[in-house]
Amino acid sequence: MFADSRVLTVPKAACGHLTQTGTVPADIFDWPGEPVWLARHKAESNPDYLQIIPYLLLESGAQISPDGIWCYSRIGGHEKRLLQQCSCGVGGHVEWGDRSPTLASVAENCLWRELKEEIQSPSIESLRPLCWLYENESEVGLVHLGLVFTAVWKSLCLPEVSPGEGLAPLGFKAPADICTDEQFELWSRLAVSAYISYRETT
């Protein structure tokens, strides 16, 4: 199903409170456990290890929309289990080429690579960590641990997806609408709920 490439994981047993469905603020921005590199096809079927997924919410700049998160639907791609679902997160697995001494730099390397793969000419302000994210209600969720970031889209033009990525852009949508729309994957709804809570307290 997947190429035999290595992806970054951490032992689930070391993640403690991060392994309950929901989000945890990323106040302590460090490894939740000792990093372990596994072949992706083995990691996808091993619930003892969680694959860290940096996951970026793109906020609309005021010149495009006063309050929105960029969204898309999945019409193709490698992950067949997420087909036809909507998402507002850009990101993916941490690959061997993203490795770096700190979690912050690893996540940043991964997100910039994913942005350049999925979006043509990405234009964002600095990445900001928001929360950890986990859900145990789906086959996909059981083996992944999200690390959610936000960034403001700076361009005057809407993001354009790269050819061949299997994404259909939906534009910027109001965060409250995303949270209540079950067409969106649970990860997106959880991430945006955390985003709304953060904005209400800052």
LUMVEXDREN-876252 format. One record per residue (C-alpha): residue number from 1; x, y, z. Coordinates in nm, 4 decimals. Layout:
# LUMVEXDREN-876252
NUM | X | Y | Z
...
***
This chain:
# LUMVEXDREN-876252
1 | 0.0000 | 0.0000 | 0.0000
2 | 0.2825 | 0.2415 | 0.0916
3 | 0.6394 | 0.2746 | -0.0278
4 | 0.8905 | 0.1241 | 0.2142
5 | 1.0076 | 0.4669 | 0.3361
6 | 1.0808 | 0.5477 | 0.6993
7 | 0.8553 | 0.7784 | 0.8989
8 | 0.8981 | 0.9316 | 1.2425
9 | 0.7083 | 0.7698 | 1.5294
10 | 0.7060 | 0.7761 | 1.9086
11 | 0.6050 | 0.4901 | 2.1414
12 | 0.2386 | 0.5245 | 2.2323
13 | 0.3124 | 0.4137 | 2.5878
14 | 0.5236 | 0.7279 | 2.6374
15 | 0.2517 | 0.9685 | 2.5232
16 | 0.0239 | 0.9448 | 2.8273
17 | -0.2554 | 1.2050 | 2.8253
18 | -0.1921 | 1.2835 | 2.4563
19 | -0.3628 | 0.9582 | 2.3579
20 | -0.7189 | 1.0538 | 2.4482
21 | -0.9486 | 1.1830 | 2.1742
22 | -0.9148 | 1.5595 | 2.1730
23 | -0.6430 | 1.8230 | 2.1834
24 | -0.3803 | 1.9314 | 2.4357
25 | -0.2195 | 2.2777 | 2.4152
26 | 0.1399 | 2.2614 | 2.2922
27 | 0.2719 | 2.4501 | 2.5949
28 | 0.5583 | 2.2058 | 2.6365
29 | 0.7040 | 2.1853 | 2.2898
30 | 0.9252 | 1.8791 | 2.3095
31 | 0.9341 | 1.5139 | 2.2104
32 | 0.6531 | 1.3199 | 2.3809
33 | 0.8719 | 1.0100 | 2.3678
34 | 1.1950 | 0.8788 | 2.2204
35 | 1.1802 | 0.9209 | 1.8396
36 | 1.1736 | 0.5939 | 1.6451
37 | 1.2025 | 0.5610 | 1.2668
38 | 0.9870 | 0.2836 | 1.1217
39 | 0.9077 | 0.1688 | 0.7705
40 | 0.5746 | 0.3335 | 0.6915
41 | 0.3973 | 0.0125 | 0.5958
42 | 0.4858 | -0.1316 | 0.9381
43 | 0.3938 | 0.1850 | 1.1274
44 | 0.0474 | 0.1978 | 0.9684
45 | -0.0438 | -0.1372 | 1.1216
46 | 0.1338 | -0.1045 | 1.4590
47 | -0.0774 | 0.0713 | 1.7273
48 | 0.2157 | 0.0613 | 1.9708
49 | 0.3768 | 0.3513 | 1.7822
50 | 0.2224 | 0.6829 | 1.6835
51 | 0.3316 | 0.8557 | 1.3657
52 | 0.3812 | 1.2269 | 1.4307
53 | 0.1908 | 1.4370 | 1.1769
54 | 0.2633 | 1.8126 | 1.1644
55 | -0.0711 | 1.9655 | 1.0586
56 | -0.1020 | 2.3278 | 0.9493
57 | -0.4125 | 2.5491 | 0.9606
58 | -0.3810 | 2.8316 | 0.7070
59 | -0.5543 | 3.1452 | 0.8347
60 | -0.6858 | 3.3946 | 0.5828
61 | -0.5170 | 3.7316 | 0.5686
62 | -0.7454 | 4.0338 | 0.6114
63 | -0.7076 | 4.1139 | 0.2404
64 | -0.8845 | 3.7882 | 0.1440
65 | -1.1298 | 3.7192 | 0.4260
66 | -1.1578 | 3.8612 | 0.7781
67 | -1.1889 | 3.5206 | 0.9415
68 | -1.1314 | 3.1939 | 0.7600
69 | -0.9347 | 2.8676 | 0.7443
70 | -0.8340 | 2.7290 | 0.4064
71 | -1.0081 | 2.4017 | 0.3198
72 | -1.0046 | 2.1326 | 0.0526
73 | -1.1611 | 1.7972 | -0.0268
74 | -0.9627 | 1.4806 | -0.0963
75 | -1.0333 | 1.3415 | -0.4419
76 | -0.7163 | 1.1334 | -0.4738
77 | -0.3797 | 1.0688 | -0.3139
78 | -0.2125 | 0.7771 | -0.1353
79 | -0.4346 | 0.7645 | 0.1738
80 | -0.7452 | 0.5882 | 0.0423
81 | -0.9060 | 0.5841 | 0.3884
82 | -0.9557 | 0.9632 | 0.3722
83 | -1.0982 | 0.9884 | 0.0209
84 | -1.4042 | 1.2125 | -0.0252
85 | -1.3527 | 1.3779 | 0.3114
86 | -1.2935 | 1.7489 | 0.3579
87 | -0.9951 | 1.8832 | 0.5475
88 | -0.8422 | 2.2116 | 0.6546
89 | -0.4989 | 2.0764 | 0.7458
90 | -0.1906 | 2.0816 | 0.5257
91 | 0.0739 | 1.8378 | 0.6402
92 | 0.1819 | 1.4784 | 0.6525
93 | 0.4319 | 1.2256 | 0.7805
94 | 0.7765 | 1.3298 | 0.8965
95 | 1.0201 | 1.1704 | 0.6528
96 | 1.3870 | 1.0836 | 0.6892
97 | 1.4939 | 1.3975 | 0.5038
98 | 1.3110 | 1.6155 | 0.7602
99 | 1.5197 | 1.4947 | 1.0537
100 | 1.6758 | 1.7537 | 1.2842
101 | 1.7844 | 1.7680 | 1.6515
102 | 1.4719 | 1.9438 | 1.7841
103 | 1.1023 | 1.8717 | 1.7462
104 | 1.0409 | 2.2324 | 1.6392
105 | 1.2858 | 2.2162 | 1.3508
106 | 1.1692 | 1.8687 | 1.2458
107 | 0.8076 | 1.9884 | 1.2298
108 | 0.9039 | 2.3038 | 1.0416
109 | 1.1076 | 2.1066 | 0.7870
110 | 0.8145 | 1.8695 | 0.7339
111 | 0.5554 | 2.1432 | 0.6986
112 | 0.7583 | 2.3466 | 0.4492
113 | 0.8151 | 2.0332 | 0.2399
114 | 0.4453 | 1.9442 | 0.2503
115 | 0.3416 | 2.3011 | 0.1671
116 | 0.5679 | 2.3079 | -0.1368
117 | 0.4366 | 1.9687 | -0.2496
118 | 0.0661 | 2.0475 | -0.2054
119 | 0.0362 | 2.4218 | -0.2730
120 | 0.1858 | 2.6234 | -0.5566
121 | 0.4064 | 2.9143 | -0.4418
122 | 0.3117 | 2.9012 | -0.0701
123 | 0.3230 | 3.2388 | 0.1016
124 | 0.2875 | 3.2344 | 0.4800
125 | 0.3990 | 3.4136 | 0.7927
126 | 0.5833 | 3.2285 | 1.0690
127 | 0.4593 | 2.8911 | 1.1890
128 | 0.3075 | 2.8865 | 1.5390
129 | 0.2460 | 2.5663 | 1.7403
130 | -0.1113 | 2.5310 | 1.8647
131 | -0.1777 | 2.1863 | 2.0107
132 | -0.1295 | 1.8123 | 2.0082
133 | -0.4162 | 1.6174 | 1.8536
134 | -0.5272 | 1.2560 | 1.8797
135 | -0.8400 | 1.0565 | 1.8010
136 | -0.9005 | 0.6867 | 1.8560
137 | -1.2289 | 0.6628 | 1.6676
138 | -1.0914 | 0.5656 | 1.3258
139 | -0.8398 | 0.3263 | 1.1765
140 | -0.6266 | 0.6208 | 1.0680
141 | -0.6485 | 0.8050 | 1.3985
142 | -0.5312 | 0.5110 | 1.6098
143 | -0.1770 | 0.5243 | 1.4716
144 | -0.1199 | 0.8995 | 1.4286
145 | -0.0444 | 1.1881 | 1.6641
146 | -0.1037 | 1.5360 | 1.5263
147 | 0.1040 | 1.8424 | 1.6057
148 | -0.1099 | 2.1362 | 1.4942
149 | 0.0341 | 2.4690 | 1.3780
150 | -0.1190 | 2.7878 | 1.2433
151 | 0.0113 | 3.0422 | 0.9935
152 | -0.1380 | 3.3392 | 0.8102
153 | -0.1646 | 3.3201 | 0.4301
154 | 0.0061 | 3.6372 | 0.3047
155 | -0.0632 | 3.6334 | -0.0687
156 | -0.3438 | 3.8379 | -0.2241
157 | -0.4322 | 3.5271 | -0.4283
158 | -0.6075 | 3.2191 | -0.2957
159 | -0.3900 | 2.9097 | -0.2428
160 | -0.3689 | 2.6909 | -0.5536
161 | -0.3136 | 2.3178 | -0.5147
162 | -0.0330 | 2.1499 | -0.7036
163 | -0.1293 | 1.9151 | -0.9898
164 | -0.1434 | 1.5478 | -0.9007
165 | -0.1926 | 1.5931 | -0.5254
166 | -0.5566 | 1.4777 | -0.5320
167 | -0.6884 | 1.7905 | -0.3574
168 | -0.9828 | 2.0076 | -0.4639
169 | -0.9706 | 2.3554 | -0.3038
170 | -1.2781 | 2.4818 | -0.1189
171 | -1.1432 | 2.8253 | -0.0284
172 | -1.1472 | 2.9867 | 0.3159
173 | -1.4331 | 2.8854 | 0.5458
174 | -1.5493 | 3.0211 | 0.8820
175 | -1.4005 | 2.8167 | 1.1705
176 | -1.7407 | 2.7719 | 1.3383
177 | -1.8816 | 2.6190 | 1.0191
178 | -1.5968 | 2.3683 | 0.9935
179 | -1.6527 | 2.2446 | 1.3489
180 | -2.0160 | 2.1535 | 1.2819
181 | -1.9744 | 2.0062 | 0.9335
182 | -1.9363 | 1.6277 | 0.9468
183 | -1.8042 | 1.6213 | 0.5910
184 | -1.4770 | 1.7327 | 0.7499
185 | -1.2475 | 1.4696 | 0.8932
186 | -1.2483 | 1.4533 | 1.2727
187 | -0.8903 | 1.5799 | 1.2873
188 | -0.9951 | 1.9037 | 1.1161
189 | -1.2914 | 1.9556 | 1.3475
190 | -1.0804 | 1.8940 | 1.6576
191 | -0.7982 | 2.1190 | 1.5343
192 | -1.0322 | 2.4064 | 1.4503
193 | -1.2117 | 2.3731 | 1.7845
194 | -0.8737 | 2.4174 | 1.9541
195 | -0.8025 | 2.7139 | 1.7276
196 | -1.1308 | 2.8807 | 1.8268
197 | -1.0638 | 2.8212 | 2.1973
198 | -0.7164 | 2.9679 | 2.1680
199 | -0.8469 | 3.2810 | 1.9968
200 | -1.1111 | 3.3271 | 2.2660
201 | -0.8477 | 3.3285 | 2.5397
202 | -0.5866 | 3.5541 | 2.3755
***
